[in-house]
Amino acid sequence: MNLVEKVRQAGVVGAGGGGFPAHVKLAGKADTVIANGAECEPLLHKDSAVMQHMAAAVVEGVQLVMEAVGAKDGIVGIKAKKKEAVAAIQAACEGTPVRLQLLGDYYPAGDEYELVHAVTGRLIPPQGIPLQVGVVVSNVETLANIAAASKGLPVTRKTITLAGAVNNPTTLTVPVGTTFREVIEVCGGLATDDPVIFLGGLMMGQLTDDLDTPISKTSTGAVILPRSHHMAERKLKPAPVQARIGKSACDQCRFCTELCPRYLLGYAVEPHQVMRSLSFTATDKKYWNQMAANCCACGLCTLYSCPEELYPKEACDDSKAVMRSSGTKWTGEAPARPHAMHDGRKVPIKLLMQRLDVGQYDSPAPWSQAEIKPRQVSLLLKQAAGVPNKPLVKAGDLVRAGQPIGEIPKDALGAIIHAPFDSTVTGVTGDRIILERKS
């Protein structure tokens, strides 16, 4: 069995949040493999923890991918401030063809377009992927999982950071399907009486108040904040209210555009022009929607740049959705070079955290060896880009640790899910399989 098939059978997906099935990338050809350890979501530290404590597996994963895609260069991109992780990766790289590249502490350094340009100087085609410029990019935890898959070990555990309003911010590894409620208990409990959870981070994460949300293969962590925190208040505003405020208040100052990472890389992304679409009919929106097509949804425009606290990122999301539903294609040109102010307008993480007013929660969230043994887990059928799993089990079935409990239809995009421990299937619903640990 070759590496592509081993990775497919192991259900490896992009562990940085993207969730793209890893075996698909391994089937391509590239000259460069980049391990993405840039990790720029404020307060989350799981990638640096993975690099510090699983450095050998990360570097082994890079080498395996290099061999699979025919690459000569293997590079681990990591922020210089992560000194312990840098030292661990540097030691693991010795005697291998893999090297380290230090990155600045800015947001969003982990965006693939930004990372590929920082490491290689290449610009990915608009709406394109790194492979189009001869590069494969994978999250560092994904690469550690690829190394495990080469030995026949499936993905059944996930490393996450729990940060914010908890008594002991922590980074730890848990069985896939564990609820955030159980992880919060291990982290000393909540430090707020009315919590909301930013799943995946403050900038690009999704907001929920459901503590029983199960952890998936794409979970990077969660930031807990009081519901009264200004960040939570902003995110909780209904979409029609966000649009109405933008329609009435946007004065076209251009700050959202001038600090947009994609605009500064040279792409035709201009959120201030997208904001104009809020005031136009569907016919007139077509031109302005084009200015959102290459938005990376990093959230800087909404949460950092706009002096009036409007919602240009959400306007871009809406414009992209309209383009998809109408079948409208982007018609612009590829960038020839970055904006002249590209390097000078990068947003430091410290400044971003000040703007978000989360400085009081700035904690290293240290690595913990604590072992969580949940009595029950919920395995979502869809944990990757593509289609959901088709269950292979039914209520009452006994399953073993590592056993596949779902399958992806032939020739479809997706990732197989596995049982994290010996258990009994207690339920199969439309979106998940529920397992209960055997006594």
Residue, then its C-alpha position, 0 to 999 in steps of 0.5 A: m500500500n502506497l502512502v496516498e492510500k495509507v493516508r486515505q485509510a487513516g482519515v488524515v485531514g487538514a488539522g489547521g482548520g481547513g479539513f482538506p483530505a490530505h491524501v488528495k494533496l499527496a497525489g500531486k507533483a510539487d517542488t516544495v513542501i511547506a509545513n505550516g506552523a505559523e499559527c496566528e489566531p490570537l490565544l491559540h497555541k496548539d501548533s507550537a505545542v505540536m512542534q515542540h513535543m512532536a517535532a520528529a513526527v512533523v519533520e518525518g511527515v514533511q519528508l514523506v510528503m516530499e518523497a510522495v510529490g517529488a519535492k526537493d525542498g522541505i521547509v517548516g514555517i514557524k514564528a521566531k517568537k516560538k523559541e521552544a518550538v523553534a529549538a525542537i524543530q531545528a534539532a529534528c531537522e538536523g541530518t535531513p533535507v528539511r530546513l526551518q524558516l522563521l516568520g514574523d509575529y503578524y496576522p494572518a501569517g498562516d494564510e496559505y497565500e501569505l505563507v507561500h509568498a513569504v517562503t518562496g516569493r511565489l503568488i498563487p493564482p487568484q481562486g487557486i491552490p498552492l499546487q499551481v505554483g509547485v507547492v504543497v502546504s500542510n499544517v504541522e499536526t497534519l504532517a505528524n498524522i501523516a507520519a503516523a498513517s505511514k505506520g498504519l495508525p488512523v486519526t483518532r485524537k486531536t490536539i487543541t488549545l482551550a483559552g480565554a475565560v477558563n481557570n487554567p488555559t491548556t493545550l492537550t490531546v483528546p479523543v475525537g468526539t470529546t465534548f468541549r464541556e469535558v475539556i473545560e472541566v480538565c482545564g479547571g472549569l469556567a471563569t465566567d457564569d455566562p460563556v460563549i465559545f469561539l470555536g477555532g479562534l476569535m478571528m475566523g472561528q464560529l460562535t456557539d454557547d453549546l458546551d457539548t459541541p464535539i471536537s472534530k479532526t479540524s478543531t484547533g481549539a476554542v476561546i471562551l469569553p463572557r457573553s458580555h464581552h464586546m467581541a461576543e456582542r459583535k459576533l452575536k449581531p444578526a446578519p440583517v442588522q450587520a448589513r443595515i448598519g453597514k448600509s447606513a454608516c460606511d463612509q468609504c474610508r478605505f481602511c478595510t482595503e488598505l489593511c487587507p492582507r490579500y489586497l496587499l499581496g496584489y489581489a483585487v480584493e477591496p472590501h470598501q467597494v464590496m460595502r457599496s453593494l449593500s446599497f445596490t440592487a442585485t443587478d448593480k451588485k455584480y461589479w462590487n461582488q467581484m471585489a470579494a471573490n478572493c477574500c480569505a475571510c481572515g476578519l481583519c477588516t471587520l475586527y481590526s481595520c474599520p474605525e466604525e466597527l462595521y462588517p466588511k468581512e461579512a459583506c464579502d462572505d455574502s457577496k461570495a455566496v451570491m456569486r456561487s449561487s448564481g454561477t458568477k465567475w471571477t473575471g479579474e487578472a492575477p497579481a504581478r507583484p505585491h503592493a508596495m506597502h505589503d511589508g509595512r502594513k502587516v498587523p502585529i498580533k500584540l496590536l490585534m489583541q489590544r484591538l480585540d480587548v483580550g489582553q487579560y486572557d493572553s496566556p501560554a496555555p501550556w501543554s498538558q499530558a492529562e489524559i481525558k477518557p470520556r465515557q461517550v463521544s460523538l463522531l460527526l459524519k462530516q469532518a472534512a471538506g467533501v461529503p459526509n461518511k456513510p455509517l458502517v455500523k449500527a446501534g448495538d455494534l461493538v467496535r475496536a479502537g482504530q476501527p473504521i466506522g464510516e466510509i466515503p463513496k468511491d471517487a468522492l472527496g472526504a475522510i474516513i472516521h474511526a473509533p477512538f477506543d473500544s466501545t459500543v455504538t449507542g446511536v447513529t443519527g443523520d450527522r453523527i455516530i455515538l459511541e460509549r466506552k466499554s467497561 
